[in-house]
Amino acid sequence: MKPNLKTVMPILLAGLLISGCATRQLKNFKEAAAQNNWQEIAGAEVDCKADDQACNQLHLLKGDACYRLAKQNADTVKNYQCAAEQLELGIRQTPDWTAAEAAVGKRAQYFENWCESLRLLRSEQTSTATAVPYNQKLLGCAREFLQAPGDLKPAATFFLHNAELATIRFQIDATGSCQALKQLQQNEAQAALQAAQSRYADHHRRLLNDIAGIKASIPGCP
């Protein structure tokens, strides 16, 4: 059966229009980023479908813009939420990081900012019930981050052990928590040693102190 051109042509044209829209928006985002105009990027709706050629880059760039605004203390919770959502979408939609890194920067940096956004969103929660989902996402982010190439392993191990400590705190009990804390303390001591010359050295030192403090609060936990 021959295809019905009256049906096929509108579909093809729609696909080209969507692709063209994504390409134009990507150009606009890059121009705004070159001018440090993060508000323009963060305020824009990403107009693409997941399989559009530029869609992953649009999400990564919007996530980056929201993250930068949050770091400037501009509507912090809203922008960290935007950063976490957009960076995750951009990472998920990027099958070829070689091409993406040439266009929008290093994969490891996007993972770091995604994990940091989740960590800080978790800290903004006022109850365990609302904090747990962010911590679960942080665990997933950190585990993926550890597998990503780059020189940011000290960051990845910090996020992983930070999330593991929070998991223990959320369900703390005198018996199982003591053993879990001992193992985490051992793992983190090794990670802190490896991170000693990195910009995450202080993060690891504080995390080790937090682990020791919580461990000491459990009766009979040496």
C-alpha positions in Angstrom: 0.0 0.0 0.0 1.4 3.4 -1.0 1.7 5.9 1.8 -0.9 8.7 1.9 1.1 11.8 1.2 -1.6 14.0 2.7 -1.1 12.2 6.0 2.7 11.8 5.9 3.7 15.3 4.9 2.2 17.1 7.9 3.9 14.7 10.2 7.3 15.2 8.5 6.8 19.0 8.5 5.9 18.9 12.2 9.0 17.0 13.0 11.2 19.5 11.1 9.5 22.4 12.9 10.1 20.8 16.3 13.8 20.1 15.4 14.1 23.7 14.1 12.6 25.1 17.3 15.0 23.1 19.5 18.0 24.3 17.4 16.9 27.9 17.6 16.3 27.7 21.3 19.8 26.1 21.8 21.3 29.0 19.9 19.4 31.5 22.1 20.5 29.6 25.3 24.2 29.6 24.2 24.0 33.3 23.4 22.4 34.1 26.8 25.0 31.9 28.6 27.9 33.8 26.9 26.4 37.0 28.5 25.9 35.3 31.9 22.1 35.9 31.4 21.1 32.9 33.6 17.7 34.4 34.3 16.7 34.3 30.7 17.6 30.6 30.4 16.1 29.6 33.7 12.8 31.3 32.9 12.4 29.7 29.5 10.3 26.6 28.8 12.4 23.9 27.1 10.6 23.3 23.9 11.6 19.9 22.5 10.9 16.2 22.7 13.4 13.8 24.3 14.6 12.4 20.9 15.1 15.8 19.3 18.8 16.3 18.5 19.4 19.3 20.7 17.0 18.5 23.5 19.5 17.0 25.9 21.7 20.1 25.6 18.7 22.4 26.3 18.0 20.6 29.5 21.6 20.6 30.6 22.0 24.3 29.9 18.8 25.2 31.7 19.8 23.1 34.7 23.2 24.8 34.7 21.5 28.2 34.7 19.2 27.3 37.5 22.1 26.0 39.5 24.1 29.2 39.0 21.1 31.3 40.2 20.6 29.1 43.3 24.3 29.5 44.1 23.8 33.2 43.9 21.0 32.9 46.5 18.3 33.8 44.0 15.1 32.0 44.9 17.2 29.1 46.2 14.8 26.2 46.6 13.0 26.9 43.4 16.2 27.1 41.4 17.8 24.0 43.0 14.5 22.1 42.2 14.8 23.4 38.6 18.5 22.4 38.5 17.9 18.9 39.8 15.0 18.2 37.4 16.7 19.7 34.3 20.1 18.2 34.9 18.6 14.7 35.4 16.6 15.1 32.1 19.7 16.3 30.3 21.9 13.5 31.6 19.3 10.8 30.9 18.8 12.1 27.3 22.6 12.2 26.5 23.7 8.9 24.9 26.9 10.4 23.4 28.9 12.4 25.9 31.8 12.9 23.6 29.6 15.1 21.3 27.8 16.7 24.3 31.0 17.6 26.2 32.4 19.3 23.1 29.2 21.4 23.0 28.2 22.1 26.6 31.0 21.0 28.9 32.1 18.1 31.0 29.7 15.3 32.1 31.3 15.1 35.6 30.5 18.7 36.3 26.8 18.2 35.4 26.7 15.1 37.7 28.3 17.1 40.5 25.8 19.9 40.2 22.9 17.5 40.0 24.0 15.7 43.2 24.6 19.0 45.0 21.2 20.3 44.1 19.6 17.1 45.5 21.7 17.3 48.7 20.7 20.9 49.4 17.0 20.2 48.5 17.1 17.4 51.0 18.5 19.7 53.7 15.6 22.2 53.1 13.0 19.6 54.0 11.2 19.8 57.4 10.4 16.1 57.8 11.9 12.7 57.2 9.0 11.8 55.0 9.8 14.6 52.5 13.6 14.3 52.8 13.8 10.6 52.0 12.8 10.8 48.3 15.6 13.4 47.8 18.1 11.3 49.6 17.1 8.2 47.5 17.7 10.3 44.3 21.0 11.5 45.8 22.1 7.9 46.3 21.3 7.1 42.7 23.0 10.3 41.4 26.2 9.5 43.4 26.4 5.9 42.2 26.1 7.0 38.6 28.6 9.8 39.2 31.2 7.3 40.5 30.9 5.5 37.1 31.4 8.7 35.1 34.9 9.4 33.7 36.7 12.5 35.0 38.7 13.7 38.0 35.8 14.4 40.4 35.8 11.1 42.3 36.3 12.9 45.7 33.0 14.7 44.9 31.2 11.5 44.0 32.3 9.6 47.1 31.3 12.6 49.3 27.8 12.6 47.9 27.6 8.8 48.2 28.7 8.6 51.8 26.6 11.7 52.7 23.5 10.0 51.4 24.4 6.7 53.1 24.8 8.5 56.4 21.4 10.2 55.9 19.9 6.8 55.2 21.2 5.5 58.5 19.9 8.5 60.4 16.5 8.2 58.9 16.1 4.7 60.3 18.4 4.7 63.2 18.4 1.9 65.8 20.9 0.9 68.4 22.0 -2.5 66.8 22.0 -2.3 63.0 22.9 1.4 62.9 26.1 0.8 64.9 27.5 -1.7 62.5 26.4 0.3 59.5 28.1 3.4 60.9 31.3 1.5 61.6 31.5 0.4 58.0 30.6 3.8 56.7 33.3 5.3 58.9 35.9 3.0 57.5 34.9 3.7 53.9 34.8 7.4 54.5 38.2 7.4 56.2 39.7 5.9 53.1 37.8 8.3 50.8 38.9 11.3 53.0 42.5 10.2 52.6 42.2 10.0 48.9 40.5 13.4 48.8 43.1 15.1 51.0 44.5 17.2 48.2 41.2 18.0 46.5 38.7 20.8 46.9 36.4 18.3 48.6 38.9 17.7 51.5 36.9 19.9 53.9 33.7 18.2 52.9 35.1 14.8 53.7 36.6 16.0 57.1 33.2 17.4 58.2 31.5 14.2 57.0 33.9 12.1 59.1 33.2 14.2 62.1 29.4 13.8 61.5 29.7 10.0 61.3 31.8 9.9 64.5 29.3 12.2 66.4 26.3 10.1 65.4 28.1 6.9 66.2 29.0 8.2 69.7 25.4 9.0 70.3 24.4 5.4 70.1 24.8 3.7 73.5 27.3 0.8 73.5 28.6 1.7 70.0 32.4 1.8 70.2 
